[in-house]
């Protein structure tokens, strides 16, 4: 917040207007001038005071509603922000900036459909073109409409010099669309101008994992979380690298950060759950799989993961129930096979377990993104040792 001394001209003008308002408290024009100058000079305490007063006196004024939207957007009270921005537009304000603010508030609510709908009405505007285009592409990214977003950003780049924010976004969209070579090239270009660009670091880290350049990927993700410690995707990438290296405690720490900042990503919950299983923290693994289950009740790997948990706990009937559901949803799922291996080992059926393991040991797990042979061998050896100890 700017202090009064930071903008003496604005402060002086506000004091003058306040005197006029004392004489004529029902004068909306004076009130709006005070609000406008307070917002422009970022004197937020004063802006809040007069916006709230304006709402009490002139609740149907479209200009008051527009300023109320700005006020509540700043406070991250997004329901109120979208309500007042929408009312201002419905009451006749046809302003590109106002519509952008409404779209941005919807974006922060993760309501991509509404944000896209608003942005499409101003997409051709020359005012705030870069900001509108970037937000629209982000909505396309979150909505998995990658081709459209890539097309628009590429077109923008053709007529504009290197813009690290735009190109970082384009790089990660190319990566998520499977265009690894283009994504890698562009992320390198962005990082040569801005070595802390989050999306370029995550992109290059992801491509390096695909290319099995794990040291380079680790460096990118490490820099990403250092510069952007509240980014779930960067923490997830770093956690997966620790998981691949069976540095399980480090993996759990990173993946726990990832799900804190990115709670709706099923894949990260799964890797975290498997990291817990490898640490023999079965209750924590169950909790992680349950969080995944809340996000999607029809994901085979989640049912397989829960089956593995119940198998380890000795809840055979519930484990078998989840195995059946997992196999019905995906006959090639890895987690259900793991649960079966656990059950066979617990029943002392070593030869059957070994035969099943030979069938699946080199299969790739889509959720974990790795061939699970090392992981299975490590955990099953522990289970076999436990079983042998119990027999003795």
N, C-alpha and C positions, 0 to 999 in steps of 0.2 A: 504494500500500500504506500502511495506517495504521501508524504507529510504536506502540511499546508505550505511550508517554506519551499517545497520542491517546485511549486508552480505559483509564484506570487501573483501573477496576473489572474489566473483562474481563481485563486483564493480570494483575491480582492473583489472580483466580479461576483462571486457567490455571496460574499458578505453584503454587497450592495443589493443583490436580488433578494436576500433574506429580509432586509429592511422593507423592501417593497411588498414582500409576501405578508409580513406582519400587518401591514396596512390593508392588504386585500387578499386574505387567505383563500378565497374562492377563485383566484385568478389562475387558471390551469396553465396558461402560457408562461407565467413567471415560474411556476412550479416545475414545468417541463424543462425550462432553461437551466434551473438549478440541477436537476437530475442529469441533464445532458452533459453539463460541464463537469459534474462530479464523476460521471462515468469516463469521460474523455481524459480527465486528469488522474483516473484510478484512485480517487478519494472514496474508497469503498464504504467506510463507516458513514460518511455523509450521504452517499448514494443510497445505502440501505435505509437510512432514516427517512429520506424524502420519497423513495419508491413506496415504502410501506404507507406513508401518509397519503401519497397520491392514489394508491389502491383503495384506501378507505374513503377518499373523497370522490374519486372519478373511476370507479371500477370498470366502466364500459368504454373508457377511452382506449382506442387502439394503440396510441403512442405509449400510454401508461402500461398497457399490457405487454408491449414490445420490450420496454425497459425492465418490467418484472421478469420476463423470460431471461434476459441477460443476468439479472440478479440471481435468480434461482439456478441458472446454468453454472454460474461461478461457484455457488454453494454446493454443486453436485446434487441438488434436489431435482432430479431429472423429470419426474412426473409433473411437478409444477412448471418446470421450464417448458416442456412440450405443450402443456395446457395453455400457458399464456402466449407462447409464440403462435400456436394454432389459432387462438382467439384473435390475436392482432391481425393475422393474415385474413381470417374470415371476415373481420370487420373493415377490410379495405386496404390494408397496407400491402402494396405490391412492390416489395423490396428484395433484391437478390441476397443481400447480406442477412436479412431476417430469415429468409427461407434456408439459407446455408446453416444458420444457427439452429433452426428447427431440425434439419437433417443431421447435424452433428450431435444434437441431444438424443435423437433416435439411435444414432450409431453407438453412443455411449451406453444406451439401454440394451444394446445388442439386437435392436429391432431393425435388421437390415432391409426388410421389405419396405417398411415405411420410409426409411432414410433414402433408399433408391427411388421411391415414388416421388419424393420431394425434389431430389437432385435432378431427376430427368426433366423437370420443368424449367430448370435453369442451366442445363448442361451446355447450351449454346451461348450463354451470356459471356461477354468479354470481361465483365466485372468479376474480380476474384476467380478468374478462370483456373489458375493453377490449383488453388485451394479446393475448388469444386471438383475438379478432375481427380485430384489425389484422393479426396474423401470418397468419391464415387468408385474409384478403383479399389479402395480398401473394402468397401461394401461388397463389390464383386468378388474380392478375394475371400472374404468371410462367407459369402454365399456360394462359394465354389463355382462361380461363373468366370473362370480364369481367362478363357480366350477373349472375352469382351474387354476385360480390364487390361490385358496385355496389349490388345489392339489399340486402345485409347492412349495408353501411356507411351507406346512406341510412336504413335502419330505425333504426340506432344513433343517427344524427344527429337524428332526429325526437324523441328523448327525452333528448338531452344537449346542453349548450351548446357553443359553438364550440370545437372541439378541433383545433388546427392540424395535428397529425400525421395524425389520421384524415381530415381534410378535404383535406389536401394529397394524400394517397394516393387519395382519392375523385376529386379533380380530374384526376389523371393517368390514372386508369382511365377516366373519362369521355372524356378526350381520345383515348386509344388506342382507345376504342370508337366514335369518330367524332362524339361529342356535343360539338362545338366550342363552341357558345354557352354551354351549361351549364358546361363545363369552364372557360371563360374567366371567367365570372361568379364561380364558386367560387374560382378561383385568386386573383382580385382580393380577395375577402373574406379569404382566408387571409393574403395578403401585407399586408393592412392591419393584421393582428395580429402577423405575423412576417415581416419583409421579407427574411429570408434563407432562408425555407422552400424547400428544394431542389425538391421535387416540384411545388410551385406555380410556381416560376420556370421550370422546364422545360416545364410545361404552357402557361403564358402565352407563353413563347417560341415553342413549337410552333404555337400558334394564330395568333400574330402572323405567323409564316412563311406559314401557310395563307392569311392575309388580306393578304399581301405588305406587311406593316408591318415592313420589315426593320430599321430603326433601333431600333424598340422591342424586336424580337426579340433584336437584338445586345446591347442593354442588359441584358435578362433573363439571357441565357446568360453574359454577361461576369460578372454578379454571382454567378451560380450557380457558375462555376468558381473565382471568388475565395473564396467561402465554403466550397465543397466541392471542393477540387482533385483528389480521387481519384474523381470521378464521371464515368464514361465517357460517359454519355448527354449530359451538359451539354457536355463537350468536343466530342462529335460534332456537336451543334447549332451550336456556335460555329464549328467547322471547316467545316460545310456553308455557313454564311453567308459565310465567307471565300471558299469555292469559288465560290459564286454570283457574287461580285464579282470573280472571277479574281485574287484576292489569294492566289496559289498557295502561296508559301512559308509564309505564315501558316496557310493551310489544312492544309498538310502537318504543321506543328508541332502544331496542335490535334488533328488526326485521329490522329496518332501517339500522342498522350496518350490519346485515346479508346480505341484498340484495346489499349493497355497495360492499361487498367482494365476494358475490356469486350471481351475477345478473341473472344467467340462471336457477334458481331454482323456478319453478312455485309454488310449495306448499308454500314456504316462502312468495312470493308475495301475495298469497291468504290469509294467516293468517294476514299479515300486512293490507290488504284491509279490512278484517272483524274487525280488531282492530280499524281502522279508522271509520268504520261504527258505531261501538259501542260508539265512541267518537263524533258521529254526524259530522264527518269531511268527508262529502260526496265527495267533489272534490278530496281530497287526496285518498279516496277509489277508485274513478274512475281512477285516474292516476295509482294506483297499479294494478287494474284489466287490464288496457290497456297495461301495461308492460308484464303481463301474456299473454295477447292476442297476443302480438308480438312474443312470444316464441312458442305458439301453438294456431292456429286459430280454431282448432277442439276439444277443451277441453270443455266439457259440463259445468263444474263448473265455467269456466270463463264467458261463455255466461250468466249463471245464476247470477253470480256476477254483471255483467254489467246490467242485467235486474233489479236487486235489486237497483242499483244506480239510474237508470232512473225512476224506480217506486218511489223512495224517492224524486226525483226531480220533479215528476209530468209529466214526458215525457211518457205518457201511451203507445202510439203507438210503440215507440222504445223499451220500456220495454217488451211489448207483443211479438214483433219480436224476441227478444233475448230469451224469455221464450220458444217459439216454437223451436228455434234452439237447445237450451239446452235439451229440452225433446226429440227431435229427436236423439240427440247424446247419451243421457243417460236418460232413463225413470225414473230412481230412484235418479236422482241428487237432492241434498239438496238446492243449491242456487236458482234454479228456483222456488222451493216450497216457499222459503222465499220471493221471489219477488211477488209471487201470494198473500201471506199473507199480504204484504205491500199494494198491490192494493186493496184487499178486505177491509182492515181496512180503507184505504183512501176513499173508496166508502161507508163506513158506514155499510158494510155487516158483522156485528159482528158475527152472528151465523155461517155463512159459514166459516169465518176465524177461529173461535174456533174449528169447526169440522175438518178443514184441519190440524190445529195445533195438535189436538189429534192423527191424523194419523201419523204424522212425528216426534213428539217430542222426541221419544226414538231411532230414527234412528241414526246411526253413520255416520258422514261425513268423507269420505276417505281423503279429502284434509286437513281438520283441525285436523283429528284424534281424535275427541271428539264427545260425544253425545250433540247436540246443544240445548237441552231443556232450560238450564239456559240462554244461550245467547239469544235465541228467545224470551223467556219470558221478559227478561230485555228490549230488544229493542222494542218489540211490545207494552209493557206497556207505553213506552215513546211516541210511535206513537199514541196510543189510547188517551193519555192525551193531546197530541197536537191537535188531531182531535176534542176532546171535547171542548178544549179551543177556537178553531176556530168557533165552533157552538155557543158558548156563546158570 
